[in-house]
Amino acid sequence: MLAAGIEIVSTGNSTLDGTYPCDSQSNSDDGNLLSAIAAGLSLPNGVAVRIDTSGNPHAFPPDDFKNYCQEKLNFIQTLTTIIGTHGGALPTLPVTIP
């Protein structure tokens, strides 16, 4: 599931719908942008652009990006726990964000 990515559906902004990678580089990039937002820094053009697994760009306003990061963190942590303990329920996809 980690290799396939996280499928996101937004109830507030359908242009954000897509499947996003969960690899180390994208996770690091997401964390860096989230830290910048938390520090009060402005994002280029006011959005965090993420590329889905099909190569399509999606422009996340800061609040939507925070929601995306929260759900991605939950998804990765759930799968990491399952891998480490060999037990637990797999997360359901798609994941919905506001």
Beta strands, then each sheet from edge to edge (+ up, - down):
strand 1: 6-10
strand 2: 18-20
strand 3: 48-51
strand 4: 57-60
strand 5: 95-97
sheet 1: 2+ 1- 5-
sheet 2: 3+ 4-
end
